[in-house]
């Protein structure tokens, strides 16, 4: 009886460790995807160069990148907390799916902006 309880506790610990490992692998992956998304938004902003002009574009590029980087930093820090508490509340997989959908929508908007500026500028 005592041995079986010890074995069950050991299995529960390993499940928890694996969930935390999955949590941080997902967090790292989503963080990298966030960085990729920032670069895609920067490309979309740079697509506006013929419209805005080179002098204003330098400021727009630098401040836009700074603003997007700050947003990404806040998102990544929030994301770590959100996923980690998802492990504690046994909601990791539903939260991971929700984050994946959000990330893909935001990345899709960036790609759409790039296509829109290319279509608008080059017909």
C-alpha positions as CSV (number, residue, x, y, z in Angstrom):
1,X,0.0,0.0,0.0
2,X,2.7,2.4,1.0
3,X,4.8,1.4,-2.0
4,X,2.0,2.0,-4.4
5,X,1.3,5.5,-3.0
6,X,5.0,6.3,-3.4
7,X,5.0,5.1,-7.0
8,X,1.9,7.2,-7.8
9,X,3.5,10.3,-6.3
10,X,6.6,9.6,-8.3
11,X,4.6,9.3,-11.5
12,X,2.7,12.5,-10.7
13,X,6.0,14.3,-10.2
14,X,7.3,13.1,-13.6
15,X,4.0,14.2,-15.3
16,X,4.4,17.6,-13.7
17,X,8.0,17.9,-14.8
18,X,7.1,16.9,-18.3
19,X,4.3,19.5,-18.4
20,X,6.6,22.2,-17.2
21,X,9.2,21.1,-19.8
22,X,6.5,21.3,-22.5
23,X,5.4,24.7,-21.1
24,X,8.8,26.2,-21.5
25,X,9.4,24.6,-24.9
26,X,6.1,26.2,-26.1
27,X,7.1,29.5,-24.5
28,X,10.5,29.5,-26.3
29,X,8.8,28.6,-29.6
30,X,6.1,31.3,-29.2
31,X,8.8,33.8,-28.2
32,X,10.7,33.0,-31.4
33,X,7.5,33.3,-33.4
34,X,6.9,36.7,-31.7
35,X,10.3,37.9,-32.9
36,X,9.6,36.6,-36.4
37,X,6.3,38.5,-36.3
38,X,8.0,41.8,-35.3
39,X,10.3,41.4,-38.3
40,X,7.4,40.8,-40.6
41,X,5.7,44.0,-39.3
42,X,8.9,45.8,-39.9
43,X,9.0,44.6,-43.5
44,X,5.4,45.8,-43.9
45,X,6.3,49.2,-42.6
46,X,9.3,49.4,-44.9
47,X,7.0,48.6,-47.8
48,X,5.5,52.1,-47.2
49,X,8.9,53.7,-48.0
50,X,7.8,55.0,-51.5
51,X,4.7,56.6,-50.0
52,X,6.2,58.2,-46.8
53,X,9.6,59.1,-48.2
54,X,13.1,58.3,-47.0
55,X,13.5,61.0,-44.3
56,X,10.3,60.2,-42.4
57,X,10.8,56.5,-43.0
58,X,13.9,56.4,-40.9
59,X,12.1,57.7,-37.9
60,X,9.0,55.5,-38.5
61,X,11.3,52.5,-38.9
62,X,13.2,53.1,-35.7
63,X,10.3,54.1,-33.5
64,X,8.1,51.4,-34.9
65,X,10.7,48.7,-34.3
66,X,11.2,50.1,-30.7
67,X,7.4,50.1,-30.1
68,X,6.9,46.6,-31.6
69,X,9.9,45.3,-29.6
70,X,8.4,46.7,-26.3
71,X,5.1,45.1,-27.1
72,X,6.8,41.8,-27.9
73,X,8.7,41.9,-24.6
74,X,5.5,42.5,-22.6
75,X,3.8,39.7,-24.6
76,X,6.6,37.2,-24.0
77,X,6.7,38.0,-20.2
78,X,2.9,37.7,-20.0
79,X,3.0,34.5,-22.0
80,X,5.5,32.8,-19.6
81,X,3.1,33.5,-16.7
82,X,0.0,32.5,-18.7
83,X,1.5,29.1,-19.7
84,X,3.1,28.4,-16.4
85,X,-0.1,29.0,-14.5
86,X,-1.8,26.9,-17.1
87,X,0.3,23.9,-15.9
88,X,-0.7,24.7,-12.3
89,X,-4.4,24.9,-13.3
90,X,-4.3,21.9,-15.6
91,X,-5.1,24.1,-18.6
92,X,-1.8,24.1,-20.5
93,X,-3.0,22.6,-23.7
94,X,-6.1,24.8,-24.1
95,X,-4.0,27.8,-23.3
96,X,-1.2,26.8,-25.7
97,X,-3.8,26.4,-28.5
98,X,-5.3,29.8,-27.7
99,X,-1.9,31.4,-27.9
100,X,-1.1,29.6,-31.1
101,X,-4.3,31.0,-32.7
102,X,-3.5,34.5,-31.5
103,X,0.1,34.3,-32.8
104,X,-1.0,33.1,-36.2
105,X,-3.7,35.8,-36.5
106,X,-1.2,38.5,-35.6
107,X,1.3,37.0,-38.1
108,X,-1.4,36.7,-40.7
109,X,-2.2,40.4,-40.3
110,X,1.4,41.3,-40.9
111,X,1.6,39.2,-44.0
112,X,-1.7,40.7,-45.2
113,X,-0.3,44.2,-44.7
114,X,2.8,43.3,-46.7
115,X,0.6,42.0,-49.6
116,X,-1.6,45.0,-49.4
117,X,1.2,47.5,-49.7
118,X,2.8,45.5,-52.5
119,X,-0.5,45.3,-54.4
120,X,-1.2,49.0,-53.8
121,X,2.3,50.2,-54.8
122,X,3.0,47.8,-57.7
123,X,-0.6,47.2,-58.9
